[in-house]
Amino acid sequence: MIFKGCADYQSLSEYTSQYLLDVIRAKPTATICLATGGSPALAYSLFVEQVKRQQLDVSHVTFVKLDEWAGVPLNAPGTCETFLRQHLLTPLGIDENHYISFDTEGSAEHACEQVTHQIRQRGGLDLCLLGLGKNGHLGLNEPAKSLEPFTHVAQLDERTQGHAMLKALSAPVTQGVTLGLKEILAAKAILFLVTGEGKQQAFSEFLTRKVSTQLPASFLWLHQHVTCLYDESVC
């Protein structure tokens, strides 16, 4: 695992943006899985800005949504769908054929099957961009006695139910859908972002290098190509 300390959120976001640009230049048909939330938000804005400035062709890149809240209209404020469309997909004019998303307005189980099938059709993920949850989760793979290897419907941990994105929703959310650890760890490369208040304890536990189902992020130690960017101003 490669660790890179970044002076602050701005520099971490700039590095992330450049990493995405480099992946796409190396493989214009890359399949990239994207997390949502505060950790990658600025990076996506910078990435969009640079794509337009450099006139980089991203029309053949396929973007994959990492996870989604269940039982919520996709166009509602606070969904991962709304986040990605506002921050990246709409500004870049990404074609729907190059976007893989959980459609949670129907059967959540069917949505999981569809996402798994579509990723497999494209030969797997070239990159998975992840953030560290305050409780150590990856996507919505939550701390538990056992973890799901495949794309699945997840019961949200109490801390996740208080996620900042969910504050925009009128009703409580207790479930989500997410890629499983097998799909995440099958990515050719992983970019792991650690930034934001409240992540210190989870990151400290991660640095022990012990793999535990109580800290799903610790499973990244089993992957051969992980770059961990951490914000020195908060970690």
N, C-alpha and C positions, 0 to 999 in steps of 0.2 A: 504494500500500500504506500502510495506517495502522499505525503502531507505537505501542504503549503499554507503557511500562515499569512493572512492578509491583514493589513493595518486596520481596516475598517470595512463597513458594509459596501461602500462605494468601490473600493479596490477589489473586493471579492466579486462583486457584480461585473466589473470590467473584465476580470479574468474569466469568469463564466461565459460572458458574451463572446470573448475571443476563442474560447475552447469550442463553443458551438460553431462558430465560423470556420475554424480549422477542420472540424469533423466533416462539415458539408463540403468544403473545398476538396478534402481527400476522397470523399465519396458523395457525389451529388445526388445519389439515390438512397441515401442513408435513411434508416428507420430509427427515430429518436423518441424515447418515452420521456414525458415531461411531468414533473411535480408542479403543484400550485401552492399558493400562499405567499407569505411575506418573504421567505428566504430567496426565491428566484425572481420576484416581481421586478426589481430594478434591472436585473440581468436581461430579462426579456425585452424591456423597453430599450436598453442599450443595443441589444442584438438587432431589433427591428430597425433602429436608427442606422446601424452600420450596414445592414443588408441593403437598405435604400441608398445610402451614401456610396457604397462600393458597387452598387448595381449587381449584387450577387444573385444568381438564379437559384431560387429555392423551390421552384415549381415541381421538382421531382422528389423532394424530400417528403417522407411520410412521418407525421407527428402522431404520437400515441398519448392519450390521457391516462395517467397512472392510476387514478382512483376517482370515486364520485360518491356523494351522499345519496342514500337510498330514500325513496318516498318523497322526493322533492322535484317539482317541475324543473327541467333542465335550464330554462331561461330565467329562473328566479335569481335574485341577487344572492351572492354567497356560494353559488355552486362552482365546482371546478370547471364545468362547461363554460359558464359565463366568464370566469376568470381568463381561461385560455383564449376565448374568442376576443375579449376586449384587449388583452395584452399582446397577443401574437397572431392568431389566425386571421382575424379581420384586417388588421393593419398590413399583413403580408399578402392578403388575397389568396389564402391557401384553399385549393380545391377540395371539395368534400371527399373525393376519391383518395385524397392523400391525408386523411384524418381518421384515426381509429378512436372511437369514443364509446364508453358505456352508455347505452340508452336505457336509463333506469326508469323511464316512464312506463315501460312494459314490465315483463318478467325480468327480475334481476338475475336469476339463474341463466336465462337465455342470453342476456346481455354479456355475461361472463363467457359463455360458450362462443359467442360471436367474436369477442375481442381476442380470445385465444386463437381461434381459427384464422382471423385476419393477420395476426402477428406471424403465425406459422407460415401463411401464404407468402409473406415477404422475407422469409428466411431468418426470422428472429430480430431481436433488437441490436442495433449497432451501438447505441448509447442509451443509458438510463440515467437521467438527472434526478437526484433525490435530495430531499431535505431531512434533517433530523427532527423528529417530533419531541416535544417536551417530555413525553413518557418513553422515549426511545423507539417509537414505532417507525416503520418504513412504509410509505403509502398508508394504507389502513390495516397493515399487518400489526395487530395490537399485542402488547405483552399478555402472555397466557401460559398455561401449563404445556400446551402444544400449539404448533403453528401449522397453517395450511400451506402446502407447497404450490398449489395451483390457484388460478384466478377464482375468487369466491366472494360470497356475501359475508361481511364481517360485522360482528357486534362491537360497537364503539366503546372504548374505554371511557370512564367518567371524565378524565382530563380532556380527551379528544372531543367529547360532547360540548365542552366549553371553548372549542376552537374559535378564533377570532372571525373566521369566515362564516360561522354559523350564527353569529350575532345579528346578521342581516335577515335571518329567517324568522318567521312568526311562530312556527311550531317546533318543538324539540325534535332532534334527529338522533336516533339510536343505532342505525345501521348504515353501512356503506358497502361499496363494491371496490375491489382492488386487485391488482396483479398479485399473485402469490410469490413467495420467496424463490421458487424454482424459476419462474419467468424472469424475475429481477436478476437473479444470479446467472442466468443464461445469457444476459447481455454481454456483448463483446467488451464493452468498457462501461465503467460507472463513474459519474461525477457526483460527489457527495458534499453537500453544502451544510456547514454548521454555522449558523448566525442567528441572532435574535435573543432577546431576554428569556430566561427560564430554561435554557438548554444546557447550562453548566454542569448540572449533576449527571444528566444523561451522557454528555460528552466525556466527563470524567470516568464514568463506568465503561464507556466504549473503549477508552484508552488502556484499560486493563488487559485488553486482548482476549478476554474470556468470552466464549460464545454461550449465550443463554437465551432461552425462549422468553425470558422476562425482559430482555432488551433486544428486540428483533433487529435493530441496526447492527448488532454485534455479528450477525451472519455475514456481513460484508468482509470480515476477515477471511472468509473462505473463498473469496474471489481473487483472481490473479491480476486484475487490472482496475484498481480503484484509485482515483485521485480524490483526496479529502481536502477541501478548502475550508479553513476555519477563520473566523473573524476574531482577531486578537483583542479587539476592543471590548468584547463581551465574553470570550472564552478563557 
